[in-house]
Amino acid sequence: MPEYDIALELAKLHILKGADFVRQLKMLTGLSIFRAINNETDIFSTGGEQGEDYEYLLNAARKAVTHGYKVYILPNPNKVRTADFIFERKGIYKMYDLKTIQGRNSVFNRLVESIGQVNHVLLNITSDYDARKLASDIKAYFEINIDAVEVLIFKGKKLIIVDRDLTLSPQYHRLFRKRYEK
């Protein structure tokens, strides 16, 4: 599929919903433009190894693979806001926008950047981020973004999944801290 077609196919993701959205993700991962990355397992890309964010994308992809995902690093065609990844695990396809967190005060602002782009966000936390603040930032993100579905967190070797229902639980802060700090 030519380069201009991938931009069109990615743009369709902004209007598709439900089963049609998932079918589009599955179709995209089947395109011949995705190639296995040398010396990696279950990570596919369309190129872009020279991009300034490529190392962050590759690091997060490697962590996702350790948790059983097959990872497709998406291209970033001009004029189309796209996510960074399609993850597939056990036949379930999801699209994620990566936010690498290196500081101690940036999660909420980084989550807000994803609004209107994708409803699943991956936080790859490489710093010592306070669990209470992180829990509050994620809850605030769900409160202001009615389309948000899930925040996936990689912290070291841990995988933490936070969905809207969890943030609505009266036990949310306690449960989140227990998962994050153990």
C-alpha positions in Angstrom: 0.0 0.0 0.0 1.5 3.4 -1.0 2.5 5.9 1.7 -0.5 8.2 1.0 -2.9 5.3 1.5 -1.6 4.6 5.1 -2.4 8.2 6.0 -5.9 7.8 4.8 -6.3 4.5 6.5 -5.0 5.9 9.8 -7.3 9.0 9.4 -10.3 6.6 9.2 -9.6 5.6 12.8 -10.9 9.0 14.0 -14.4 8.3 12.7 -14.8 4.5 13.1 -16.3 3.0 16.3 -16.7 -0.4 17.8 -16.2 -3.5 15.6 -15.4 -1.3 12.6 -12.6 0.4 14.5 -11.1 -3.0 15.5 -11.4 -4.3 12.0 -9.4 -1.3 10.8 -6.7 -1.9 13.4 -6.5 -5.6 12.3 -6.4 -4.6 8.6 -3.6 -2.1 9.3 -1.4 -4.7 11.1 -1.8 -7.0 8.1 -0.3 -4.4 5.7 2.9 -5.4 4.0 4.5 -2.1 5.0 5.1 -3.5 8.5 8.4 -5.3 8.8 9.8 -7.1 11.7 12.5 -5.0 13.4 16.0 -6.7 13.3 17.0 -8.4 16.5 13.5 -7.9 18.0 10.7 -10.3 18.7 7.1 -9.4 17.9 7.9 -5.7 17.1 7.0 -4.4 13.7 7.6 -1.0 12.1 7.2 0.9 8.8 10.5 2.6 9.2 11.2 5.8 11.0 14.2 4.5 12.9 15.8 8.0 12.5 13.0 9.8 14.3 13.7 11.6 17.5 11.2 9.5 19.5 12.2 6.2 18.0 14.3 5.0 21.0 11.4 5.8 23.4 9.0 3.9 21.1 11.3 0.9 20.9 11.9 0.8 24.7 8.1 0.8 25.4 7.6 -1.8 22.6 10.1 -4.1 24.2 8.3 -3.8 27.6 5.0 -4.5 25.9 6.4 -7.7 24.3 7.5 -8.9 27.8 3.8 -8.7 28.8 2.7 -10.8 25.8 1.8 -8.1 23.2 2.7 -8.0 19.6 3.6 -4.4 18.8 3.1 -2.4 15.6 4.9 1.0 15.7 2.7 3.3 13.6 4.1 5.8 11.1 3.4 9.5 11.6 2.1 10.8 8.3 1.8 14.5 7.9 -1.5 16.2 8.8 -2.9 13.1 10.6 -2.9 12.9 14.4 -2.1 9.2 15.1 -1.3 7.0 18.0 2.1 5.5 18.3 1.3 1.8 18.5 -1.2 -0.9 17.8 -0.9 -3.7 20.4 -2.3 -7.1 19.8 -2.6 -9.8 22.5 -4.8 -12.9 22.3 -6.7 -11.5 19.3 -7.5 -8.2 21.0 -6.3 -5.1 19.2 -5.8 -1.7 20.9 -4.2 1.5 19.8 -2.0 3.5 22.3 -0.3 6.8 22.4 3.0 6.7 24.2 3.9 9.2 26.9 7.3 8.6 28.4 7.4 10.1 31.9 10.9 11.1 33.0 10.1 13.9 35.4 8.0 14.2 38.6 5.3 16.6 37.6 4.2 15.9 34.0 1.7 13.1 33.8 -1.5 15.2 33.7 -0.3 17.5 31.0 1.1 14.6 29.0 -2.3 12.8 29.3 -4.1 15.9 28.1 -2.0 15.9 25.0 -3.7 12.7 23.9 -7.2 14.0 24.0 -8.8 13.8 20.6 -6.0 11.6 19.3 -6.6 8.2 21.0 -8.6 6.8 23.9 -5.9 4.5 25.2 -2.7 6.0 26.6 0.5 4.2 27.6 2.6 5.8 30.3 6.1 4.5 30.4 7.4 5.8 33.7 11.1 6.0 33.9 11.3 8.2 37.0 10.3 7.9 40.7 6.8 9.3 40.3 4.7 9.7 43.4 1.8 7.1 43.5 -0.7 9.5 45.0 0.0 12.2 42.4 -0.1 9.7 39.6 -3.5 8.3 40.8 -4.9 11.8 41.0 -3.6 12.8 37.6 -5.1 9.7 35.9 -8.4 10.3 37.7 -8.5 13.9 36.6 -7.7 12.8 33.0 -10.7 10.5 33.0 -12.9 13.3 34.4 -12.1 15.7 31.6 -11.9 13.3 28.7 -15.2 11.5 28.3 -13.7 9.4 25.5 -10.8 8.0 27.6 -11.0 4.2 28.0 -7.7 3.0 29.5 -4.3 4.1 30.8 -1.7 1.4 30.6 1.3 2.0 32.8 4.8 0.4 32.5 6.8 1.0 35.7 10.0 -1.1 35.7 8.8 -4.6 34.9 5.2 -3.9 36.1 2.1 -3.5 34.0 -0.8 -1.7 35.6 -4.1 -1.2 33.8 -6.4 1.7 34.8 -9.8 2.0 33.2 -12.6 4.5 33.9 -14.5 2.1 36.1 -11.5 1.7 38.4 -11.2 5.4 38.8 -14.9 5.7 39.8 -14.4 3.2 42.7 -14.3 4.6 46.2 -11.3 2.4 46.7 -9.5 3.7 43.7 -6.6 5.5 45.3 -5.9 2.7 47.8 -6.1 0.0 45.0 -3.9 2.0 42.6 -1.2 2.7 45.2 -1.2 -1.0 46.2 -0.6 -2.0 42.6 1.9 0.8 41.8 4.0 0.5 45.0 4.3 -3.2 45.4 
